[in-house]
């Protein structure tokens, strides 16, 4: 999923409003499985009740629309896109296993097919990661990529380190040294509860996005940043609010593209193919 250009907004104050309203009004309707629909009236009310000024909300400041219209428009767009497009892409462990096995048989990959970090009966292939590796290998053909980085990503200038990122990514093209693209994969198949590990995954992506945005703003170097997530139970049944935050990250410019579940089958090869048109090294 690419960001909606209408809501690709760099104004940090706008996102302060979005996070404040999401926290105070909630992400979903209580007692239902539906994401929340927001109204102008409740937005004004909750801000007034907490002693915040609302006069700026009716001024034309973003995309020639009022702040209030843009805020309520984005919040309802977020709910709609998750319900109409994202949920149906999220897979169960059984879905992912079937797709993984079909691709493994068809593509006969030579790339790494890592296992998850569970033990005993919960231990199995990291299905989404394996699917991504196989599709990347099949699309790039003879070109190389780092399918299992064990070091921090480094951006250099004049053969000296310019930026070293805080976290290790799940993949990079062509390598973690001055990559054109990096990606992270959040797959949580087989979980029965919603743990802090999922929340931490979102905070990690925020940190990554902040570092990449700073690099682009101050050094004019862009590294494409992809976030891929899956498991219907974890993200939809238990973690809708964190799906909302992923949509926020996408429109804050912290993620180039977010890819959900089986969407990886159609979208990821297109993404990888696009890299071939960009000259390297940069």
PyMOL commands that set and color helices and strands:
alter all, ss='L'
color gray80, all
select helices_A, chain A and resi 5-7+12-25+40-49+55-58+67-89+93-107+120-122+127-140+196-219+232-238+240-252+263-275
alter helices_A, ss='H'
color red, helices_A
select strands_A, chain A and resi 60-62+65-66+154-157+160-164+171-173+181-187+224-230+257-260
alter strands_A, ss='S'
color yellow, strands_A
deselect
rebuild
show_as cartoon
